[in-house]
Amino acid sequence: MFQGTCSNAGKSLLTAALCRLLARRGLRVVPFKAQNMALNSFVTADGKEMGRAQALQAAACGLAADVRMNPVLLKPTSNTGSQVIVLGEPVGQMRVGAYLRYKPEAWKAVRRAYRSLAAEADVVVLEGAGSPAEINLKAHDIVNMRMARYARAHVALVADIDRGGAFAALAGTMALLTRAERARVAGFILNKFRGDPTLLDPALHSLTRRTGKPFWGVVPMLENLRLPEEDSVSFKLGITPGLSMGEGRAETAGALDIVVPDLPHISNATDLDALRQEPGLRLRIVRAAGDWGRPHAVIVPGSRNTVADLRFLRATGLADAITQFARTALAEGRGALVGICGGLQMLGSVIDDPLGLEEGGVERGLGILPLQTRLEADKKLLRVTGRVCVCLTADFPAQDTDSAMHGGLAAFAQEIEGYEIHHGRTVPLSEGANARPPHVVMADTAGRPLGWGLCDAAGRARVWGSYVHGLFDADAFRHAFLSSLRRDCAMPPLEGAAYALGPELDRLADCVENSLDMAAIYGLLGLC
């Protein structure tokens, strides 16, 4: 089991790496994290919700994502409350006190899920959360040392040396653990190191003498690792590879500048991952109108609290910047404004929250798309496939009149794939409420609308939104979208990058294998 001295120490990726290494040895290996707190969730093939990190770890094992790998998922809706999801299904909105009272039931679900998974595997690689030394939380722990004890797991304690204080964090964590918990710690790992690791030798030896625990190795900082992150920590800090902060245009004349508003409750920021690796593109997060610059495209991402984030856009002046960008794009026939899930809802005219799932009441949207959204109790969790119905990029083929009709709109050849995860039900405003009704820009195979938009005079959708997460993961769709933006700006075409997790998982696993004392780890697992 990987536990950390802090959040974001790299536990998730180390878990994925070890899963990959064990799978490459031909072992049946599964990941497990009893409780995850993240806004970046994943929808399984059977329509259940789980943490994205465990979905990535499942991929590292060569397995389909399974909610048993993350039986409890907490999705914060405020500083004191979260939506609680157990075995893929939401069980309610709970403030801290209510969840602590619910914890015994959650712990039962955790144990059932673990026993079921472990019975099918040769090895289970577990991941903790935060730090096991958060002594204010230990009485209610179900994810760190309590889980390690239940699984009889050997614990590797991981510290992020890049943020500083790693040796004090390791020593302090050991000091705050009980004697039995200290005995369960088998070794230390330093993660995200930049430089010559031999310079650390005196400190490693000193800490080993103080604690009696060996160092299993120093893992270097892996630059530009193109793997989905568990949450938006790196995004918020502006240190995600391929993202930049600040004002101005693209850094070079030949680069596209795509702006992403930094929503306080951003969810599923992984929708941007495939764009981060593309050549000739600057993906820029902005927090105020003064940082807006002159972007070529704008993407408003998903949100776990759409109403609160809409108010943030207004307070920072970003709402006006987005609205003006949309007017210009439609009038001049260049650029694109895209809203994904919560972003789609914000671009609409009305958000109605009668049940108080977010803020309650009726909120006026940005009014760019003539849509109204109602937040309902039932949560839609669905993997979807479909087709584009109107031209989103100049590279899409002309309308095929011989193709099957979906809701009166002829389908185009461009296929889309992704997943939906939302409480909102969005429909166009009733006829006559707006002089310019929206087009259905994409639909699923049964003709159900997956997104709406407004077109310029040439018939191309310049402002559009969709509930489908993962749209830009498809190479063909993403490359066509970016090529069309480049054509708008008279930029020369560029060959797009391929987005694939397999090679990056292997790169990560190779790095970890070369950095750690794998003989010691395999020995603990009885594999030597």
Secondary structure as a PSIPRED ss2 file (coil, helix, strand):
# PSIPRED VFORMAT (PSIPRED V4.0)

   1 M C   1.000  0.000  0.000
   2 F E   0.000  0.000  1.000
   3 Q E   0.000  0.000  1.000
   4 G E   0.000  0.000  1.000
   5 T C   1.000  0.000  0.000
   6 C C   1.000  0.000  0.000
   7 S C   1.000  0.000  0.000
   8 N C   1.000  0.000  0.000
   9 A C   1.000  0.000  0.000
  10 G C   1.000  0.000  0.000
  11 K H   0.000  1.000  0.000
  12 S H   0.000  1.000  0.000
  13 L H   0.000  1.000  0.000
  14 L H   0.000  1.000  0.000
  15 T H   0.000  1.000  0.000
  16 A H   0.000  1.000  0.000
  17 A H   0.000  1.000  0.000
  18 L H   0.000  1.000  0.000
  19 C H   0.000  1.000  0.000
  20 R H   0.000  1.000  0.000
  21 L H   0.000  1.000  0.000
  22 L H   0.000  1.000  0.000
  23 A H   0.000  1.000  0.000
  24 R H   0.000  1.000  0.000
  25 R C   1.000  0.000  0.000
  26 G C   1.000  0.000  0.000
  27 L C   1.000  0.000  0.000
  28 R C   1.000  0.000  0.000
  29 V E   0.000  0.000  1.000
  30 V E   0.000  0.000  1.000
  31 P E   0.000  0.000  1.000
  32 F E   0.000  0.000  1.000
  33 K C   1.000  0.000  0.000
  34 A C   1.000  0.000  0.000
  35 Q E   0.000  0.000  1.000
  36 N E   0.000  0.000  1.000
  37 M E   0.000  0.000  1.000
  38 A C   1.000  0.000  0.000
  39 L C   1.000  0.000  0.000
  40 N C   1.000  0.000  0.000
  41 S E   0.000  0.000  1.000
  42 F E   0.000  0.000  1.000
  43 V E   0.000  0.000  1.000
  44 T C   1.000  0.000  0.000
  45 A C   1.000  0.000  0.000
  46 D C   1.000  0.000  0.000
  47 G C   1.000  0.000  0.000
  48 K C   1.000  0.000  0.000
  49 E E   0.000  0.000  1.000
  50 M E   0.000  0.000  1.000
  51 G E   0.000  0.000  1.000
  52 R H   0.000  1.000  0.000
  53 A H   0.000  1.000  0.000
  54 Q H   0.000  1.000  0.000
  55 A H   0.000  1.000  0.000
  56 L H   0.000  1.000  0.000
  57 Q H   0.000  1.000  0.000
  58 A H   0.000  1.000  0.000
  59 A H   0.000  1.000  0.000
  60 A H   0.000  1.000  0.000
  61 C H   0.000  1.000  0.000
  62 G C   1.000  0.000  0.000
  63 L C   1.000  0.000  0.000
  64 A C   1.000  0.000  0.000
  65 A C   1.000  0.000  0.000
  66 D C   1.000  0.000  0.000
  67 V H   0.000  1.000  0.000
  68 R H   0.000  1.000  0.000
  69 M H   0.000  1.000  0.000
  70 N C   1.000  0.000  0.000
  71 P C   1.000  0.000  0.000
  72 V E   0.000  0.000  1.000
  73 L E   0.000  0.000  1.000
  74 L E   0.000  0.000  1.000
  75 K E   0.000  0.000  1.000
  76 P E   0.000  0.000  1.000
  77 T C   1.000  0.000  0.000
  78 S C   1.000  0.000  0.000
  79 N C   1.000  0.000  0.000
  80 T C   1.000  0.000  0.000
  81 G E   0.000  0.000  1.000
  82 S E   0.000  0.000  1.000
  83 Q E   0.000  0.000  1.000
  84 V E   0.000  0.000  1.000
  85 I E   0.000  0.000  1.000
  86 V E   0.000  0.000  1.000
  87 L C   1.000  0.000  0.000
  88 G C   1.000  0.000  0.000
  89 E E   0.000  0.000  1.000
  90 P E   0.000  0.000  1.000
  91 V E   0.000  0.000  1.000
  92 G E   0.000  0.000  1.000
  93 Q E   0.000  0.000  1.000
  94 M E   0.000  0.000  1.000
  95 R E   0.000  0.000  1.000
  96 V H   0.000  1.000  0.000
  97 G H   0.000  1.000  0.000
  98 A H   0.000  1.000  0.000
  99 Y H   0.000  1.000  0.000
 100 L H   0.000  1.000  0.000
 101 R H   0.000  1.000  0.000
 102 Y H   0.000  1.000  0.000
 103 K H   0.000  1.000  0.000
 104 P H   0.000  1.000  0.000
 105 E H   0.000  1.000  0.000
 106 A H   0.000  1.000  0.000
 107 W H   0.000  1.000  0.000
 108 K H   0.000  1.000  0.000
 109 A H   0.000  1.000  0.000
 110 V H   0.000  1.000  0.000
 111 R H   0.000  1.000  0.000
 112 R H   0.000  1.000  0.000
 113 A H   0.000  1.000  0.000
 114 Y H   0.000  1.000  0.000
 115 R H   0.000  1.000  0.000
 116 S H   0.000  1.000  0.000
 117 L H   0.000  1.000  0.000
 118 A H   0.000  1.000  0.000
 119 A C   1.000  0.000  0.000
 120 E C   1.000  0.000  0.000
 121 A C   1.000  0.000  0.000
 122 D C   1.000  0.000  0.000
 123 V E   0.000  0.000  1.000
 124 V E   0.000  0.000  1.000
 125 V E   0.000  0.000  1.000
 126 L E   0.000  0.000  1.000
 127 E E   0.000  0.000  1.000
 128 G C   1.000  0.000  0.000
 129 A C   1.000  0.000  0.000
 130 G C   1.000  0.000  0.000
 131 S C   1.000  0.000  0.000
 132 P C   1.000  0.000  0.000
 133 A C   1.000  0.000  0.000
 134 E C   1.000  0.000  0.000
 135 I C   1.000  0.000  0.000
 136 N C   1.000  0.000  0.000
 137 L C   1.000  0.000  0.000
 138 K H   0.000  1.000  0.000
 139 A H   0.000  1.000  0.000
 140 H H   0.000  1.000  0.000
 141 D C   1.000  0.000  0.000
 142 I C   1.000  0.000  0.000
 143 V C   1.000  0.000  0.000
 144 N C   1.000  0.000  0.000
 145 M H   0.000  1.000  0.000
 146 R H   0.000  1.000  0.000
 147 M H   0.000  1.000  0.000
 148 A H   0.000  1.000  0.000
 149 R H   0.000  1.000  0.000
 150 Y H   0.000  1.000  0.000
 151 A H   0.000  1.000  0.000
 152 R C   1.000  0.000  0.000
 153 A C   1.000  0.000  0.000
 154 H C   1.000  0.000  0.000
 155 V E   0.000  0.000  1.000
 156 A E   0.000  0.000  1.000
 157 L E   0.000  0.000  1.000
 158 V E   0.000  0.000  1.000
 159 A E   0.000  0.000  1.000
 160 D E   0.000  0.000  1.000
 161 I H   0.000  1.000  0.000
 162 D H   0.000  1.000  0.000
 163 R H   0.000  1.000  0.000
 164 G C   1.000  0.000  0.000
 165 G C   1.000  0.000  0.000
 166 A H   0.000  1.000  0.000
 167 F H   0.000  1.000  0.000
 168 A H   0.000  1.000  0.000
 169 A H   0.000  1.000  0.000
 170 L H   0.000  1.000  0.000
 171 A H   0.000  1.000  0.000
 172 G H   0.000  1.000  0.000
 173 T H   0.000  1.000  0.000
 174 M H   0.000  1.000  0.000
 175 A H   0.000  1.000  0.000
 176 L H   0.000  1.000  0.000
 177 L C   1.000  0.000  0.000
 178 T C   1.000  0.000  0.000
 179 R H   0.000  1.000  0.000
 180 A H   0.000  1.000  0.000
 181 E H   0.000  1.000  0.000
 182 R H   0.000  1.000  0.000
 183 A H   0.000  1.000  0.000
 184 R H   0.000  1.000  0.000
 185 V E   0.000  0.000  1.000
 186 A E   0.000  0.000  1.000
 187 G E   0.000  0.000  1.000
 188 F E   0.000  0.000  1.000
 189 I E   0.000  0.000  1.000
 190 L E   0.000  0.000  1.000
 191 N E   0.000  0.000  1.000
 192 K E   0.000  0.000  1.000
 193 F E   0.000  0.000  1.000
 194 R C   1.000  0.000  0.000
 195 G C   1.000  0.000  0.000
 196 D C   1.000  0.000  0.000
 197 P H   0.000  1.000  0.000
 198 T H   0.000  1.000  0.000
 199 L H   0.000  1.000  0.000
 200 L H   0.000  1.000  0.000
 201 D H   0.000  1.000  0.000
 202 P H   0.000  1.000  0.000
 203 A H   0.000  1.000  0.000
 204 L H   0.000  1.000  0.000
 205 H H   0.000  1.000  0.000
 206 S H   0.000  1.000  0.000
 207 L H   0.000  1.000  0.000
 208 T H   0.000  1.000  0.000
 209 R H   0.000  1.000  0.000
 210 R H   0.000  1.000  0.000
 211 T H   0.000  1.000  0.000
 212 G C   1.000  0.000  0.000
 213 K C   1.000  0.000  0.000
 214 P C   1.000  0.000  0.000
 215 F E   0.000  0.000  1.000
 216 W E   0.000  0.000  1.000
 217 G E   0.000  0.000  1.000
 218 V E   0.000  0.000  1.000
 219 V E   0.000  0.000  1.000
 220 P E   0.000  0.000  1.000
 221 M C   1.000  0.000  0.000
 222 L C   1.000  0.000  0.000
 223 E C   1.000  0.000  0.000
 224 N C   1.000  0.000  0.000
 225 L C   1.000  0.000  0.000
 226 R C   1.000  0.000  0.000
 227 L C   1.000  0.000  0.000
 228 P C   1.000  0.000  0.000
 229 E C   1.000  0.000  0.000
 230 E C   1.000  0.000  0.000
 231 D C   1.000  0.000  0.000
 232 S C   1.000  0.000  0.000
 233 V H   0.000  1.000  0.000
 234 S H   0.000  1.000  0.000
 235 F H   0.000  1.000  0.000
 236 K H   0.000  1.000  0.000
 237 L H   0.000  1.000  0.000
 238 G C   1.000  0.000  0.000
 239 I C   1.000  0.000  0.000
 240 T C   1.000  0.000  0.000
 241 P C   1.000  0.000  0.000
 242 G C   1.000  0.000  0.000
 243 L E   0.000  0.000  1.000
 244 S E   0.000  0.000  1.000
 245 M E   0.000  0.000  1.000
 246 G C   1.000  0.000  0.000
 247 E C   1.000  0.000  0.000
 248 G C   1.000  0.000  0.000
 249 R C   1.000  0.000  0.000
 250 A C   1.000  0.000  0.000
 251 E C   1.000  0.000  0.000
 252 T C   1.000  0.000  0.000
 253 A C   1.000  0.000  0.000
 254 G C   1.000  0.000  0.000
 255 A C   1.000  0.000  0.000
 256 L E   0.000  0.000  1.000
 257 D E   0.000  0.000  1.000
 258 I E   0.000  0.000  1.000
 259 V E   0.000  0.000  1.000
 260 V E   0.000  0.000  1.000
 261 P E   0.000  0.000  1.000
 262 D C   1.000  0.000  0.000
 263 L C   1.000  0.000  0.000
 264 P C   1.000  0.000  0.000
 265 H C   1.000  0.000  0.000
 266 I E   0.000  0.000  1.000
 267 S E   0.000  0.000  1.000
 268 N C   1.000  0.000  0.000
 269 A H   0.000  1.000  0.000
 270 T H   0.000  1.000  0.000
 271 D H   0.000  1.000  0.000
 272 L H   0.000  1.000  0.000
 273 D H   0.000  1.000  0.000
 274 A H   0.000  1.000  0.000
 275 L H   0.000  1.000  0.000
 276 R H   0.000  1.000  0.000
 277 Q C   1.000  0.000  0.000
 278 E C   1.000  0.000  0.000
 279 P C   1.000  0.000  0.000
 280 G C   1.000  0.000  0.000
 281 L E   0.000  0.000  1.000
 282 R E   0.000  0.000  1.000
 283 L E   0.000  0.000  1.000
 284 R E   0.000  0.000  1.000
 285 I E   0.000  0.000  1.000
 286 V E   0.000  0.000  1.000
 287 R C   1.000  0.000  0.000
 288 A C   1.000  0.000  0.000
 289 A H   0.000  1.000  0.000
 290 G H   0.000  1.000  0.000
 291 D H   0.000  1.000  0.000
 292 W C   1.000  0.000  0.000
 293 G C   1.000  0.000  0.000
 294 R C   1.000  0.000  0.000
 295 P C   1.000  0.000  0.000
 296 H C   1.000  0.000  0.000
 297 A E   0.000  0.000  1.000
 298 V E   0.000  0.000  1.000
 299 I E   0.000  0.000  1.000
 300 V E   0.000  0.000  1.000
 301 P C   1.000  0.000  0.000
 302 G E   0.000  0.000  1.000
 303 S E   0.000  0.000  1.000
 304 R C   1.000  0.000  0.000
 305 N C   1.000  0.000  0.000
 306 T H   0.000  1.000  0.000
 307 V H   0.000  1.000  0.000
 308 A H   0.000  1.000  0.000
 309 D H   0.000  1.000  0.000
 310 L H   0.000  1.000  0.000
 311 R H   0.000  1.000  0.000
 312 F H   0.000  1.000  0.000
 313 L H   0.000  1.000  0.000
 314 R H   0.000  1.000  0.000
 315 A H   0.000  1.000  0.000
 316 T H   0.000  1.000  0.000
 317 G C   1.000  0.000  0.000
 318 L H   0.000  1.000  0.000
 319 A H   0.000  1.000  0.000
 320 D H   0.000  1.000  0.000
 321 A H   0.000  1.000  0.000
 322 I H   0.000  1.000  0.000
 323 T H   0.000  1.000  0.000
 324 Q H   0.000  1.000  0.000
 325 F H   0.000  1.000  0.000
 326 A H   0.000  1.000  0.000
 327 R H   0.000  1.000  0.000
 328 T H   0.000  1.000  0.000
 329 A H   0.000  1.000  0.000
 330 L H   0.000  1.000  0.000
 331 A H   0.000  1.000  0.000
 332 E H   0.000  1.000  0.000
 333 G C   1.000  0.000  0.000
 334 R C   1.000  0.000  0.000
 335 G C   1.000  0.000  0.000
 336 A E   0.000  0.000  1.000
 337 L E   0.000  0.000  1.000
 338 V E   0.000  0.000  1.000
 339 G E   0.000  0.000  1.000
 340 I E   0.000  0.000  1.000
 341 C C   1.000  0.000  0.000
 342 G H   0.000  1.000  0.000
 343 G H   0.000  1.000  0.000
 344 L H   0.000  1.000  0.000
 345 Q H   0.000  1.000  0.000
 346 M H   0.000  1.000  0.000
 347 L H   0.000  1.000  0.000
 348 G C   1.000  0.000  0.000
 349 S C   1.000  0.000  0.000
 350 V E   0.000  0.000  1.000
 351 I E   0.000  0.000  1.000
 352 D E   0.000  0.000  1.000
 353 D E   0.000  0.000  1.000
 354 P C   1.000  0.000  0.000
 355 L C   1.000  0.000  0.000
 356 G C   1.000  0.000  0.000
 357 L C   1.000  0.000  0.000
 358 E C   1.000  0.000  0.000
 359 E C   1.000  0.000  0.000
 360 G C   1.000  0.000  0.000
 361 G E   0.000  0.000  1.000
 362 V E   0.000  0.000  1.000
 363 E E   0.000  0.000  1.000
 364 R E   0.000  0.000  1.000
 365 G C   1.000  0.000  0.000
 366 L C   1.000  0.000  0.000
 367 G C   1.000  0.000  0.000
 368 I C   1.000  0.000  0.000
 369 L C   1.000  0.000  0.000
 370 P C   1.000  0.000  0.000
 371 L E   0.000  0.000  1.000
 372 Q E   0.000  0.000  1.000
 373 T E   0.000  0.000  1.000
 374 R E   0.000  0.000  1.000
 375 L E   0.000  0.000  1.000
 376 E E   0.000  0.000  1.000
 377 A E   0.000  0.000  1.000
 378 D E   0.000  0.000  1.000
 379 K E   0.000  0.000  1.000
 380 K E   0.000  0.000  1.000
 381 L E   0.000  0.000  1.000
 382 L E   0.000  0.000  1.000
 383 R E   0.000  0.000  1.000
 384 V E   0.000  0.000  1.000
 385 T E   0.000  0.000  1.000
 386 G E   0.000  0.000  1.000
 387 R E   0.000  0.000  1.000
 388 V E   0.000  0.000  1.000
 389 C C   1.000  0.000  0.000
 390 V C   1.000  0.000  0.000
 391 C E   0.000  0.000  1.000
 392 L C   1.000  0.000  0.000
 393 T C   1.000  0.000  0.000
 394 A C   1.000  0.000  0.000
 395 D C   1.000  0.000  0.000
 396 F C   1.000  0.000  0.000
 397 P C   1.000  0.000  0.000
 398 A C   1.000  0.000  0.000
 399 Q C   1.000  0.000  0.000
 400 D C   1.000  0.000  0.000
 401 T C   1.000  0.000  0.000
 402 D C   1.000  0.000  0.000
 403 S C   1.000  0.000  0.000
 404 A C   1.000  0.000  0.000
 405 M E   0.000  0.000  1.000
 406 H E   0.000  0.000  1.000
 407 G C   1.000  0.000  0.000
 408 G C   1.000  0.000  0.000
 409 L E   0.000  0.000  1.000
 410 A E   0.000  0.000  1.000
 411 A C   1.000  0.000  0.000
 412 F C   1.000  0.000  0.000
 413 A C   1.000  0.000  0.000
 414 Q C   1.000  0.000  0.000
 415 E E   0.000  0.000  1.000
 416 I E   0.000  0.000  1.000
 417 E E   0.000  0.000  1.000
 418 G E   0.000  0.000  1.000
 419 Y E   0.000  0.000  1.000
 420 E E   0.000  0.000  1.000
 421 I E   0.000  0.000  1.000
 422 H E   0.000  0.000  1.000
 423 H E   0.000  0.000  1.000
 424 G E   0.000  0.000  1.000
 425 R E   0.000  0.000  1.000
 426 T E   0.000  0.000  1.000
 427 V E   0.000  0.000  1.000
 428 P E   0.000  0.000  1.000
 429 L C   1.000  0.000  0.000
 430 S C   1.000  0.000  0.000
 431 E C   1.000  0.000  0.000
 432 G C   1.000  0.000  0.000
 433 A C   1.000  0.000  0.000
 434 N C   1.000  0.000  0.000
 435 A C   1.000  0.000  0.000
 436 R C   1.000  0.000  0.000
 437 P C   1.000  0.000  0.000
 438 P C   1.000  0.000  0.000
 439 H E   0.000  0.000  1.000
 440 V E   0.000  0.000  1.000
 441 V E   0.000  0.000  1.000
 442 M E   0.000  0.000  1.000
 443 A E   0.000  0.000  1.000
 444 D E   0.000  0.000  1.000
 445 T C   1.000  0.000  0.000
 446 A C   1.000  0.000  0.000
 447 G C   1.000  0.000  0.000
 448 R C   1.000  0.000  0.000
 449 P E   0.000  0.000  1.000
 450 L E   0.000  0.000  1.000
 451 G E   0.000  0.000  1.000
 452 W E   0.000  0.000  1.000
 453 G E   0.000  0.000  1.000
 454 L E   0.000  0.000  1.000
 455 C E   0.000  0.000  1.000
 456 D C   1.000  0.000  0.000
 457 A C   1.000  0.000  0.000
 458 A C   1.000  0.000  0.000
 459 G C   1.000  0.000  0.000
 460 R E   0.000  0.000  1.000
 461 A E   0.000  0.000  1.000
 462 R E   0.000  0.000  1.000
 463 V E   0.000  0.000  1.000
 464 W E   0.000  0.000  1.000
 465 G E   0.000  0.000  1.000
 466 S E   0.000  0.000  1.000
 467 Y C   1.000  0.000  0.000
 468 V C   1.000  0.000  0.000
 469 H E   0.000  0.000  1.000
 470 G C   1.000  0.000  0.000
 471 L H   0.000  1.000  0.000
 472 F H   0.000  1.000  0.000
 473 D H   0.000  1.000  0.000
 474 A C   1.000  0.000  0.000
 475 D H   0.000  1.000  0.000
 476 A H   0.000  1.000  0.000
 477 F H   0.000  1.000  0.000
 478 R H   0.000  1.000  0.000
 479 H H   0.000  1.000  0.000
 480 A H   0.000  1.000  0.000
 481 F H   0.000  1.000  0.000
 482 L H   0.000  1.000  0.000
 483 S H   0.000  1.000  0.000
 484 S H   0.000  1.000  0.000
 485 L H   0.000  1.000  0.000
 486 R H   0.000  1.000  0.000
 487 R H   0.000  1.000  0.000
 488 D H   0.000  1.000  0.000
 489 C C   1.000  0.000  0.000
 490 A C   1.000  0.000  0.000
 491 M C   1.000  0.000  0.000
 492 P C   1.000  0.000  0.000
 493 P C   1.000  0.000  0.000
 494 L C   1.000  0.000  0.000
 495 E C   1.000  0.000  0.000
 496 G C   1.000  0.000  0.000
 497 A C   1.000  0.000  0.000
 498 A C   1.000  0.000  0.000
 499 Y C   1.000  0.000  0.000
 500 A C   1.000  0.000  0.000
 501 L H   0.000  1.000  0.000
 502 G H   0.000  1.000  0.000
 503 P H   0.000  1.000  0.000
 504 E H   0.000  1.000  0.000
 505 L H   0.000  1.000  0.000
 506 D H   0.000  1.000  0.000
 507 R H   0.000  1.000  0.000
 508 L H   0.000  1.000  0.000
 509 A H   0.000  1.000  0.000
 510 D H   0.000  1.000  0.000
 511 C H   0.000  1.000  0.000
 512 V H   0.000  1.000  0.000
 513 E H   0.000  1.000  0.000
 514 N H   0.000  1.000  0.000
 515 S H   0.000  1.000  0.000
 516 L E   0.000  0.000  1.000
 517 D C   1.000  0.000  0.000
 518 M H   0.000  1.000  0.000
 519 A H   0.000  1.000  0.000
 520 A H   0.000  1.000  0.000
 521 I H   0.000  1.000  0.000
 522 Y H   0.000  1.000  0.000
 523 G H   0.000  1.000  0.000
 524 L H   0.000  1.000  0.000
 525 L C   1.000  0.000  0.000
 526 G C   1.000  0.000  0.000
 527 L C   1.000  0.000  0.000
 528 C C   1.000  0.000  0.000
